[in-house]
Amino acid sequence: MKNDYVRGGPDPNAGGYGGGGYGGGYGYGGGYGYGGYGAGGYGYGGGGYGGAGGGPQRSFKDYFLMFRERIWYLIVAFFIIFSGSILYTFNKTKIYTAVAQVQLYRDDPSALGMTGEMDPSQIRSAEDLNTQISVFESGSIIQGVEQRIQEDLRARFMAPYTDALSLSGPLTPIEILAKNRRIVPRRMSLMISVAYSHPYPDVAAAVANLFAQEFIDYNLKLNIDASMKDVEDLRIRADQQKERVEELDLKLAEYREQNNAVSLDSQENIAGAQLARLNEIKLLNKNTYDQLETKWNLIEMYRREGRNLAELSFISEQPRVSSLLEQISGVRISISSLSKRYRERHPVMIQQIQVLQEAEEELRLAIQNSVDKIYAAYSEAKTNFEMASQRLAEKERELIELSKTRVEFNSLLRDLEVQHSFFQALNSRMTTERAAVNLKNPNARIVDRAFPPAEDNPSSPNVALNLAAGFFGGIAVGVGLIFAVAFLDDRIKSAFDIEGTIGLPMLGVVPRIKKLDTNTKAQAVASNVDRHVTETFRSIHSALRLNDESRNARVVLTTSTIPGEGKSFISSNLSLTYANHGEKTLLLDGDLRLPNVARSLQLENDYGLLDHIEKGISLDEIIIKDVYPNLDVLPTGGKSKNPTQVLNSAQFEAMLAELRDRYDRIFIDSPPLAAVSDALNLLPLVDGVLYVIKFNTVKRKTALANVRRLWESDTPVFGAILNNISSSLSSYYYSSYSDKSYQNYYIQQEEILEDEMDEAVAGQAQPTEPKS
């Protein structure tokens, strides 16, 4: 069951500590409650850490303890800040504030208003209003006010500041004015308040009025200067525009002369008519050319193929060719008929053949003559078509050039008209602006002039406000200082530090026992010198009995992070608690380097476990029996030069096995983990570990690093015990104990325990456990 016990910090799935940890729940005395480790969670003092749904969180009590521990930080900080506010308030020179009201006009107040661009002094939007406020706050207004202050007023104005200095030397009037004037616009209105503060009420009122008047005059001057500048700019631009118009007029005249563009419209009409006529001629020549080209192409084709040109209709239709063809046809018919009567050499046949040959020759010549005529007509038609096309192209180019000339001419003419119109507009605007300059009015007025405030009504210092600021500021700074120091402090001092940071459940909180020596503290449970301490160990005993693993653990190791945390005190008193509950208990001193158990219980340390392991002395001879009823003690018997070898020896393991058979519970007081590794050697031999942490001593990182070493050993860590907490703080952990009924309960129980201890010492029966 070792591996089933919680280790490694809070389990994110279970919401508490581990999956196997303490189940169920237990409450003791109403003040210290265990809400269950693992799935249930863990709580104390009515709060609680873990629970289903998340890891431990800081409770209000943690913050209150953090605050209570450092209450002096709050007291000192509050005293310093509140005292400073009192000294400042009653030693500060009285300052009086006078206020003048200025109204801004939304529109131009002049008679003509604005005729051109928008006047910058007009209020059209929130940006315009903010611009006017920025002008009011500008250095130009301050300089103007400084120049308005007359000599008599200047002397009283500077009197309170004669000894005042700045980083650059004595304060100047401009620096004083900038520092003490305040411009405040009223929401949802065009009203602006100008306030000025000064030790003299009348000076404050006079300067406030100067600021208001300077703002009005400054804006008026800006408007007039801007208008005069606009008029001058318009005059310059008008002169430049006049020169531009004259230049364009001259350029247009020169263009007419150069391009003969006196009457562009008539020239374009004539050119258009000529272009149409030439296009008709071209089409006519084109048709003739196409027809003749077709005839000539047929002639060329018949020649290439060797065919008779007389077969062509336009050849055969020629009169000469047609008559010759008829003549040849008649001669051939005659020869055909004569051939039946005469032979070829007959004179009649020879004559007819000669006539046929002469007719065919004439036909050839007639056909050639027709072909020549067709070719001549074809060549002429081609020439005419090409000339018509050329003349048409020339006319088209002429018309295009004329169009270009007209475009440039029209461009110059339009430019001249535009420039002339602009020139007229500038002249008109300049005339209007000149008239508007003489009619300019202020864009604001003073609604309420500033009056000197009453002597008994200074604006500064504000006694109530300063004292309240000092009071609450002192508290705030003190509280902030407390929490800043607390969060920078890495020492363990609360249950949250143990459970939230280290990851161990807290088994109990042991209060500090004052004015007692070490020996008495080691037997505090037996002597019941402090009922709170006694009850704390009973609570730890009860908590360890809630879980099967811790309830059945026979051997428990007690360790800590560093020396001096009170592990021996915890070991001895927890052993006494188990002994008082009737269990046969052994307290074994496992610190072989600096043994402390025997010395704290005022026992002899001449013999001990070193004698048993090294010399073979029997356990019965070295165990100090019945130190208290049911409690035996096994000291070390001195210091060991090689404690690690002793703790790892087979004899020590055998001794511990034998002690398991003799006792119900064995507590081993071991050295601290951060100092030496002796406790790690004991981990395989024990059933669980109790980790002791001294309040406000050990750093969280150091403790966490050492606890991780325990987790790596797979030995159950039952939890942590917060030791040596101050009585003032422990009362908050045990707030329920302050009730009168609980005080009476403890008094009665203390008397019963004292009687039982007397009986035990006297050799009577073992004391019975007080009723709870």
C-alpha positions in Angstrom: 0.0 0.0 0.0 3.0 2.4 0.0 2.6 3.3 -3.6 -1.1 4.1 -3.1 -0.4 7.1 -0.9 -0.5 10.6 -2.2 2.7 12.3 -3.3 3.8 14.8 -5.9 1.5 17.7 -5.0 -2.2 18.3 -5.6 -4.0 15.9 -8.0 -5.6 18.1 -10.7 -8.2 15.4 -11.4 -9.2 14.7 -7.9 -9.2 18.4 -6.8 -7.5 17.5 -3.5 -4.3 15.8 -2.5 -3.7 12.5 -4.4 -6.1 9.8 -5.2 -5.7 7.5 -2.3 -5.1 10.0 0.6 -7.3 10.6 3.6 -11.0 10.0 3.0 -13.9 10.9 5.0 -13.8 13.9 7.3 -13.0 14.8 10.9 -13.7 17.9 13.1 -12.1 18.5 16.4 -13.3 21.0 18.9 -15.0 23.1 16.2 -11.8 24.9 15.4 -9.5 22.5 13.5 -11.3 20.6 10.8 -10.0 18.0 8.4 -12.3 18.1 5.3 -10.7 15.0 3.9 -7.6 14.5 1.7 -8.0 13.4 -1.9 -11.4 13.7 -3.6 -12.9 15.4 -0.6 -10.4 18.2 0.1 -8.7 19.4 3.2 -9.7 22.3 5.4 -9.0 23.8 8.8 -10.4 26.5 10.9 -13.7 26.6 9.0 -11.9 27.3 5.6 -10.6 24.5 3.6 -8.1 23.6 0.8 -8.7 21.4 -2.1 -12.2 20.1 -2.4 -13.8 18.8 -5.6 -13.0 21.3 -8.4 -9.6 22.8 -7.7 -6.3 23.0 -5.7 -5.8 24.9 -2.5 -6.5 28.6 -2.5 -5.6 31.3 -0.1 -8.4 31.9 2.4 -9.3 35.1 4.1 -7.6 33.9 7.2 -4.3 33.5 5.3 -4.4 37.1 4.2 -5.5 38.3 7.7 -2.5 36.4 9.2 -0.2 38.0 6.6 -1.6 41.4 7.6 -1.5 40.7 11.4 2.2 39.6 11.2 3.3 42.9 9.7 0.9 45.3 11.3 3.8 47.7 12.1 4.4 48.3 8.5 0.9 49.7 8.3 1.3 51.8 11.5 4.6 53.3 10.4 3.5 54.0 6.8 0.2 55.5 8.1 2.0 57.7 10.6 4.4 59.1 8.1 1.9 59.8 5.3 -0.8 61.2 7.6 1.7 63.3 9.5 3.1 64.6 6.2 -0.4 65.5 5.0 -1.1 67.4 8.2 2.2 69.3 8.0 1.7 70.1 4.3 -1.9 71.3 4.9 -1.3 73.7 7.7 2.0 75.0 6.5 1.1 75.7 2.8 0.4 79.2 1.7 -3.2 80.0 1.0 -4.0 80.2 -2.7 -7.1 82.0 -4.1 -8.7 81.1 -7.4 -10.7 83.5 -9.6 -12.7 82.4 -12.6 -13.8 84.2 -15.7 -16.4 82.8 -18.2 -15.9 83.1 -21.9 -18.5 82.3 -24.6 -17.4 81.1 -28.0 -19.6 82.0 -31.1 -20.5 79.1 -33.3 -20.6 81.2 -36.5 -18.7 84.1 -37.9 -20.0 87.2 -36.1 -19.1 89.6 -38.9 -21.8 91.3 -41.1 -20.8 89.6 -44.3 -19.7 86.3 -42.8 -17.3 84.1 -44.7 -17.6 84.2 -48.5 -14.8 81.7 -49.3 -13.2 79.0 -47.2 -14.3 78.1 -43.7 -13.1 80.5 -41.0 -10.9 78.6 -38.5 -12.5 80.5 -35.7 -16.0 79.0 -36.4 -17.1 76.1 -34.2 -18.4 73.4 -36.5 -17.5 70.2 -34.6 -15.8 68.9 -31.4 -12.5 69.2 -33.1 -13.0 73.0 -33.7 -13.9 73.4 -30.0 -10.8 71.5 -28.9 -8.7 73.7 -31.2 -10.0 76.8 -29.6 -9.3 75.4 -26.2 -5.7 74.5 -27.3 -5.3 78.1 -28.5 -6.5 79.3 -25.1 -3.8 77.1 -23.4 -1.1 78.1 -25.9 2.1 79.9 -25.0 1.1 82.8 -27.2 -1.8 83.7 -24.9 0.5 83.5 -21.9 3.0 85.8 -23.5 0.3 88.2 -24.4 -1.0 88.3 -20.8 2.5 88.8 -19.5 2.9 91.9 -21.7 -0.5 93.2 -20.5 0.5 93.1 -16.9 1.3 96.7 -15.9 4.1 97.8 -13.5 1.9 98.3 -10.4 0.2 94.9 -10.9 3.5 93.2 -11.9 5.1 94.1 -8.5 2.3 92.5 -6.5 2.1 89.6 -9.0 5.7 88.6 -8.5 5.9 89.3 -4.8 5.0 85.8 -3.5 7.5 84.2 -5.9 10.6 86.2 -5.2 12.2 83.2 -3.4 10.8 80.5 -5.7 13.3 78.7 -7.9 13.2 76.3 -10.8 15.8 74.1 -12.4 16.8 77.0 -14.6 16.9 79.6 -11.9 14.3 82.1 -10.5 10.8 81.7 -11.8 9.9 84.0 -14.7 6.4 85.6 -15.1 5.6 83.3 -18.0 6.5 80.2 -16.0 4.3 81.5 -13.1 1.4 82.2 -15.5 1.6 78.8 -17.2 1.8 77.0 -13.8 -1.2 78.7 -12.2 -3.8 79.2 -15.0 -6.3 76.5 -15.8 -8.6 76.3 -18.8 -11.8 74.3 -18.2 -14.5 73.8 -20.9 -18.0 73.2 -19.8 -19.6 70.0 -21.2 -22.3 70.3 -23.8 -21.8 74.1 -24.3 -19.5 76.6 -25.9 -18.6 78.1 -22.5 -15.0 78.1 -21.3 -13.8 78.9 -17.8 -10.4 80.4 -17.3 -9.2 80.1 -13.7 -6.1 81.7 -12.2 -4.7 81.0 -8.7 -2.6 83.4 -6.7 -1.9 84.2 -3.0 -3.6 87.6 -3.5 -7.3 87.4 -4.4 -7.4 90.7 -6.4 -4.3 89.7 -8.4 -5.9 86.3 -9.2 -9.1 88.1 -10.5 -7.1 90.6 -12.6 -5.0 88.0 -14.3 -8.0 85.8 -15.0 -9.7 88.7 -16.8 -6.5 89.4 -18.7 -6.4 85.8 -19.9 -10.0 86.1 -21.1 -9.5 89.5 -22.9 -6.2 88.3 -24.4 -7.8 85.2 -25.9 -10.6 87.3 -27.5 -8.1 90.0 -28.9 -5.7 87.3 -30.0 -8.3 85.5 -32.0 -9.5 88.8 -33.5 -6.0 89.7 -34.5 -5.4 86.3 -36.0 -8.6 86.6 -38.1 -7.7 90.1 -39.3 -4.2 89.1 -40.1 -5.4 86.1 -41.9 -7.9 88.1 -43.9 -5.3 90.7 -44.9 -3.0 88.0 -45.9 -5.8 86.4 -47.9 -6.5 89.7 -49.7 -2.8 90.1 -50.5 -2.6 86.6 -51.8 -5.7 87.2 -53.9 -4.2 90.3 -55.4 -1.0 88.5 -56.3 -2.9 85.6 -57.8 -5.1 88.0 -59.8 -2.1 89.7 -61.3 -0.6 86.4 -62.2 -3.9 85.3 -63.7 -4.2 88.4 -65.8 -0.8 87.7 -67.3 -1.8 84.2 -68.0 -5.0 85.3 -69.9 -3.0 87.8 -72.0 -0.5 85.1 -72.8 -3.1 82.7 -74.0 -4.9 85.3 -76.1 -1.6 86.1 -77.9 -0.9 82.4 -78.4 -4.3 81.8 -80.0 -3.8 84.7 -82.5 -0.4 83.3 -83.5 -1.9 79.8 -83.9 -4.5 81.1 -86.3 -1.9 82.8 -88.4 0.5 79.8 -88.5 -2.2 77.3 -89.4 -4.3 79.5 -91.7 -7.2 78.8 -89.3 -9.2 81.9 -90.0 -12.4 79.8 -90.9 -11.9 76.2 -89.9 -15.6 75.4 -90.4 -15.8 76.3 -94.1 -12.5 74.5 -94.8 -13.8 71.4 -93.2 -17.0 71.5 -95.3 -15.1 71.9 -98.6 -12.7 69.1 -97.8 -15.6 66.9 -96.8 -17.4 67.4 -100.2 -14.2 66.8 -102.1 -13.6 63.6 -100.2 -17.0 62.3 -101.1 -16.6 63.0 -104.8 -13.2 61.4 -104.9 -14.6 58.3 -103.2 -17.3 58.0 -105.9 -14.6 58.2 -108.7 -12.5 55.6 -106.9 -15.4 53.2 -106.7 -16.2 53.7 -110.5 -12.6 53.1 -111.5 -12.5 50.2 -109.2 -15.5 48.5 -111.0 -14.0 49.1 -114.5 -10.6 47.9 -113.4 -12.1 44.7 -111.9 -14.0 43.9 -115.1 -11.0 44.4 -117.4 -8.8 42.5 -115.0 -11.1 39.6 -115.2 -11.1 39.6 -119.1 -7.3 39.8 -119.2 -6.9 37.0 -116.7 -9.1 34.8 -119.0 -7.0 35.6 -122.0 -3.8 34.7 -120.1 -5.3 31.4 -119.0 -6.4 30.5 -122.6 -2.9 31.3 -123.8 -1.3 29.1 -121.2 -3.6 26.2 -122.0 -3.2 26.8 -125.8 -6.9 27.2 -126.4 -8.5 29.3 -129.1 -9.1 32.8 -128.0 -12.0 33.1 -130.3 -13.9 30.9 -128.0 -14.0 33.8 -125.5 -17.4 35.6 -125.9 -15.9 39.1 -125.5 -13.4 38.3 -128.4 -15.9 36.5 -130.6 -18.4 39.3 -130.3 -16.0 41.8 -131.9 -17.4 42.7 -135.4 -14.3 41.9 -137.3 -13.7 38.6 -135.6 -17.4 37.7 -135.9 -17.4 38.3 -139.8 -14.1 36.4 -140.3 -15.4 33.5 -138.3 -18.5 33.4 -140.6 -16.3 33.7 -143.7 -14.0 30.8 -142.6 -17.0 28.7 -141.8 -18.4 29.3 -145.4 -15.1 28.5 -147.1 -14.7 25.3 -145.1 -18.2 24.2 -146.2 -17.4 25.0 -149.8 -14.1 23.0 -149.7 -15.9 20.1 -148.1 -18.5 20.0 -151.0 -15.8 20.5 -153.8 -13.7 17.8 -152.4 -16.3 15.3 -153.5 -15.8 16.5 -157.1 -12.1 17.5 -157.2 -8.9 16.3 -156.0 -6.6 18.3 -153.7 -4.4 19.5 -156.5 -7.2 20.7 -158.6 -6.9 24.4 -159.2 -10.4 25.0 -157.7 -9.4 23.2 -154.5 -6.1 25.0 -154.4 -7.8 28.4 -154.7 -10.4 27.6 -152.0 -7.6 26.4 -149.6 -5.7 29.6 -150.3 -8.8 31.7 -149.5 -9.2 29.7 -146.2 -5.6 30.4 -145.2 -5.9 34.0 -145.9 -9.2 34.2 -143.9 -7.6 32.4 -140.9 -4.6 34.8 -141.0 -6.9 37.8 -140.9 -8.8 36.2 -138.0 -5.6 35.7 -136.1 -4.7 39.4 -136.6 -8.2 40.5 -135.7 -8.1 38.4 -132.4 -4.6 39.9 -131.6 -6.0 43.4 -132.3 -8.9 42.7 -129.8 -6.5 41.4 -127.2 -4.3 44.4 -127.5 -7.3 46.7 -127.1 -8.4 44.8 -124.0 -4.9 45.0 -122.5 -4.7 48.8 -123.2 -8.1 49.3 -121.6 -7.0 47.1 -118.6 -3.8 49.1 -118.1 -5.6 52.4 -118.4 -8.3 51.3 -115.8 -5.6 50.2 -113.4 -3.8 53.5 -113.7 -7.0 55.4 -113.2 -7.9 53.4 -110.1 -4.4 53.9 -108.5 -4.6 57.6 -109.2 -8.1 57.9 -107.7 -6.9 56.0 -104.6 -3.9 58.2 -104.2 -6.0 61.4 -104.5 -8.5 60.0 -102.0 -5.8 59.2 -99.5 -4.3 62.7 -99.9 -7.6 64.3 -99.3 -8.2 62.1 -96.2 -4.8 63.2 -94.8 -5.7 66.8 -95.5 -9.0 66.4 -93.6 -7.2 64.7 -90.7 -4.7 67.5 -90.4 -7.5 70.0 -90.5 -9.2 68.1 -87.7 -6.0 68.2 -85.6 -5.7 71.8 -86.2 -9.2 72.3 -85.0 -8.6 70.3 -81.8 -5.6 72.3 -80.8 -7.4 75.5 -81.7 -10.5 74.5 -79.6 -8.1 73.5 -76.7 -6.5 76.9 -76.8 -9.9 78.6 -77.0 -11.3 76.7 -74.0 -8.2 77.3 -71.9 -8.5 81.0 -72.6 -12.2 81.0 -71.6 -11.4 79.1 -68.3 -8.5 81.3 -67.4 -10.6 84.4 -68.1 -13.4 83.2 -65.9 -11.0 82.4 -63.1 -9.5 85.9 -63.4 -13.0 87.4 -63.0 -13.7 85.2 -59.9 -10.4 86.2 -58.3 -11.3 89.9 -58.8 -14.7 89.4 -57.3 -13.3 87.4 -54.3 -10.6 90.1 -53.7 -13.2 92.8 -53.6 -15.4 90.9 -51.1 -12.5 90.1 -48.8 -11.4 93.7 -48.7 -14.9 94.7 -47.5 -14.9 91.8 -44.9 -11.7 92.9 -43.3 -13.2 96.2 -42.1 -16.2 94.3 -40.6 -14.4 91.6 -38.6 -15.8 91.1 -35.0 -14.5 89.0 -32.1 -15.5 85.3 -32.1 -16.0 85.2 -28.4 -17.2 87.4 -25.5 -16.7 87.6 -21.8 -19.9 86.5 -20.0 -18.7 86.8 -16.4 -15.7 88.7 -15.4 -13.6 87.3 -12.6 -14.0 88.8 -9.1 -11.6 88.5 -6.1 -12.7 85.6 -3.9 -13.3 86.1 -0.2 -10.3 86.0 2.2 -11.8 83.1 4.2 -12.4 81.0 1.1 -9.1 79.9 -0.3 -9.0 77.2 -3.0 -5.9 75.6 -1.6 -5.1 74.0 0.7 -8.3 71.9 1.0 -8.1 70.8 4.6 -10.7 68.1 4.5 -9.5 66.6 1.2 -5.8 66.6 2.3 -6.5 65.0 5.6 -8.8 62.4 4.0 -6.1 61.7 1.3 -3.4 61.4 4.0 -5.6 59.1 6.1 -6.7 56.7 3.4 -3.4 57.1 1.5 -1.5 56.1 4.6 -3.7 53.0 5.0 -3.4 52.1 1.3 0.4 52.5 1.3 0.7 50.5 4.5 -1.5 47.7 3.3 0.3 47.7 -0.1 3.6 47.6 1.7 2.4 44.7 3.9 1.4 42.6 0.9 4.4 43.5 -1.1 6.7 42.4 1.7 4.6 39.3 2.2 4.7 38.2 -1.4 8.4 38.8 -1.6 8.9 36.8 1.5 9.6 33.2 0.4 9.4 31.6 3.9 6.7 29.1 4.9 4.2 30.6 7.3 0.7 29.3 6.4 -1.3 26.3 5.4 -1.5 27.6 1.8 2.3 27.6 1.6 2.4 24.0 2.7 -0.5 22.6 0.7 -0.5 24.9 -2.3 3.3 25.2 -2.9 4.9 22.2 -1.3 1.9 19.9 -2.0 1.6 18.2 1.5 -1.5 18.1 3.6 -1.1 20.0 6.9 -1.7 17.8 9.9 -1.4 20.4 12.5 -0.2 23.7 13.8 1.9 23.6 16.9 2.0 26.9 18.9 5.2 28.4 20.3 5.9 27.6 24.0 7.5 30.6 25.7 9.7 30.7 28.8 10.5 27.0 28.8 13.8 25.2 28.3 14.3 22.5 25.7 13.9 19.7 28.2 10.5 20.9 29.4 9.3 21.5 25.9 10.2 17.9 24.9 7.8 16.7 27.6 5.1 19.3 27.1 2.4 16.7 26.4 3.3 14.8 29.6 3.4 17.9 31.8 0.6 19.6 30.0 2.3 23.0 30.4 0.4 24.4 27.5 -3.1 23.1 26.8 -3.1 24.4 23.3 0.1 22.4 22.5 -1.3 19.3 24.1 -4.5 19.6 22.1 -2.5 20.1 18.9 -0.7 16.8 19.3 -4.0 15.1 20.1 -5.4 16.5 16.9 -2.4 15.3 14.9 -2.9 11.8 16.5 -6.5 11.8 15.5 -5.7 12.9 11.9 -3.2 10.1 11.5 -5.8 7.6 12.6 -8.2 8.6 9.9 -6.4 6.7 7.1 -5.7 3.0 7.1 -2.1 3.6 5.9 -1.2 6.1 8.6 -3.2 4.2 11.2 -1.4 0.9 10.5 2.0 2.5 10.2 4.3 0.9 12.8 7.4 2.9 12.0 7.2 6.6 11.4 10.1 8.8 10.4 10.2 12.4 11.6 12.4 14.8 9.6 12.6 18.4 8.5 14.4 20.7 6.0 17.1 22.3 8.1 18.3 22.0 11.7 16.4 23.8 14.5 12.9 23.3 13.2 11.7 21.3 16.2 11.6 17.7 14.8 12.9 16.3 18.0 10.3 18.3 20.0 7.6 16.9 17.6 8.9 13.4 17.8 9.0 13.2 21.6 5.6 14.8 22.2 3.9 12.8 19.5 5.4 9.7 21.0 4.0 10.8 24.4 0.6 11.3 22.8 0.5 7.8 21.4 1.7 6.4 24.7 -1.0 8.3 26.5 -3.6 6.6 24.2 -2.4 3.2 25.4 -0.1 2.2 22.6 3.3 0.6 23.3 5.5 3.3 21.8 9.3 3.6 21.2 11.1 6.8 20.5 14.3 6.0 18.5 17.0 8.6 18.0 18.1 8.3 14.4 20.3 11.3 14.4 23.7 9.7 14.7 25.6 12.9 14.1 23.9 15.2 16.6 21.7 13.1 18.9 19.2 15.1 20.8 16.5 12.8 22.1 18.2 11.6 25.2 19.4 15.1 26.1 16.0 16.7 25.7 14.4 14.0 27.9 17.2 14.3 30.4 18.3 10.7 29.9 21.7 9.1 29.8 23.2 8.5 26.3 26.0 6.2 27.4 24.5 3.1 25.6 22.3 2.9 22.6 21.8 1.5 19.1 25.4 2.0 18.1 26.4 -0.4 20.9 23.9 -2.9 19.6 25.0 -2.7 16.0 28.8 -2.4 16.5 29.2 -4.4 19.8 26.2 -6.7 19.7 24.8 -5.6 23.1 21.2 -6.8 23.4 18.3 -4.4 22.9 17.0 -4.9 26.4 20.2 -3.5 27.8 20.2 -0.4 25.7 16.5 0.5 25.6 15.5 2.9 28.4 12.1 1.6 29.4 9.1 3.3 30.9 10.4 6.8 30.6 6.7 7.6 30.7 3.9 5.1 30.8 3.9 3.0 27.5 6.9 5.0 26.3 10.4 3.6 25.8 13.4 5.4 24.4 16.3 4.1 22.3 19.1 6.7 22.3 22.1 6.6 19.9 24.7 5.8 22.5 27.0 8.5 21.2 28.0 9.9 17.8 28.9 7.8 14.8 31.8 8.6 12.6 30.1 6.8 9.7 26.3 7.1 10.3 25.4 6.2 6.7 27.1 2.8 7.0 25.3 2.2 10.3 21.9 3.0 8.9 22.4 0.9 5.8 23.7 -2.1 7.7 21.9 -5.4 8.0 22.2 -5.2 11.7 20.2 -2.0 11.8 17.5 -3.5 9.5 17.3 -6.6 11.7 17.1 -4.4 14.8 14.2 -2.4 13.4 12.4 -5.7 12.4 12.7 -6.9 15.9 11.5 -3.6 17.4 8.4 -3.9 15.1 7.4 -7.1 17.0 7.9 -5.5 20.4 6.1 -2.1 19.9 2.8 -0.8 18.5 4.4 2.4 17.3 8.0 3.5 16.6 9.0 7.1 16.0 12.4 7.7 14.5 13.9 11.2 15.0 16.1 11.7 11.9 18.5 14.4 10.7 17.2 17.2 8.5 17.1 16.5 4.7 18.9 19.6 3.5 21.9 19.0 5.8 22.6 15.3 5.4 21.2 12.3 3.6 20.8 10.1 6.6 17.0 10.3 6.5 16.9 9.1 2.9 18.7 5.9 4.0 16.0 5.2 6.5 13.1 5.6 4.1 13.0 2.0 2.8 12.7 0.8 6.4 9.8 3.0 7.6 6.1 3.0 6.9 5.7 6.7 6.5 7.1 10.2 7.0 6.1 13.2 9.1 7.6 16.4 7.8 8.2 19.2 10.4 8.3 22.8 9.2 9.2 25.7 11.5 7.0 28.7 11.0 8.6 31.7 9.2 12.0 30.0 8.9 12.3 27.7 5.8 12.0 28.9 2.3 9.4 27.3 0.1 11.8 26.4 -2.7 14.1 24.6 -0.3 11.3 22.7 1.4 9.8 21.7 -1.9 13.1 20.4 -3.2 13.6 18.2 -0.2 10.0 16.9 -0.2 10.4 15.9 -3.8 13.3 13.7 -2.6 10.9 11.9 -0.3 8.3 11.5 -3.0 11.0 9.9 -5.3 11.5 7.1 -2.6 7.8 5.9 -2.9 7.5 6.2 0.9 4.2 7.7 2.0 4.5 11.2 3.4 1.6 11.5 5.8 1.7 15.3 5.9 3.4 18.3 7.4 3.3 19.9 10.9 3.8 23.6 11.1 5.8 24.2 14.3 6.6 27.2 16.5 3.9 29.5 15.3 3.6 32.6 17.6 0.8 32.5 20.1 -0.8 35.7 18.7 -1.1 34.0 15.3 -1.9 30.6 16.6 -5.0 32.0 18.2 -6.4 32.7 14.8 -5.9 29.1 13.8 -7.7 28.1 17.0 -10.3 30.9 17.1 -13.0 28.6 18.4 -10.9 27.9 21.5 -11.4 31.4 22.8 -15.0 30.6 23.8 -15.5 30.6 27.6 -17.0 27.1 27.5 -13.9 25.7 25.9 -11.6 27.4 28.4 -13.6 25.6 31.2 -13.4 22.4 29.3 -9.6 22.6 29.1 -9.2 23.5 32.8 -11.2 20.5 33.8 -9.3 18.2 31.4 -6.0 19.5 32.7 -6.9 18.7 36.3 -8.0 15.2 35.2 -4.7 14.6 33.3 -2.6 15.8 36.2 -4.4 13.3 38.5 -3.8 10.5 36.1 -0.2 11.3 35.7 0.3 11.3 39.5 -1.3 7.9 39.7 0.9 6.6 36.9 4.0 7.8 38.6 2.9 6.2 41.8 2.9 2.8 40.1 -0.8 2.5 39.6 -2.6 1.4 36.5 -2.0 3.1 33.1 -3.9 6.4 32.8 -7.1 6.3 30.9 -7.7 8.6 28.0 -9.7 11.7 28.8 -13.0 11.9 27.4 -13.4 14.1 24.4 
